[in-house]
Amino acid sequence: FDFLGKDSIRYRNTVEVELPVYEAIGRFKA
């Protein structure tokens, strides 16, 4: 994804933020 430049950075940052959030939501619902 390096060739996408800013898009790759935005995508990686989004994943890094969302994964812990999804895990927290999963624990909250469990």
N, C-alpha and C positions, 0 to 999 in steps of 0.2 A: 504493500500500500504506500510505500515511500514516494512513488511517483505522483501520488495525489496531493502531496504537499499539505496545505492547511486542512483539506478534507480528511486526510488520514489522521492528523493530530486531533481534529474535532471528534472523529469516530472513536479513537482510542480513549480520549478523555471521557466521552459519554459512557463507554463500556465500563471504565474504571469507577465511575460514579454510580451507574445503575446496578451493577452486580451486587454490591453491599446493600443497596436499598432493597432489591428483590429478596435478598436473604433475610433482611430485617422484617420485611412484610411477611415472608413465609413463616418466620418464627412467631410473629404477632398473631397470624391466623391459626397457627398450629395449636 
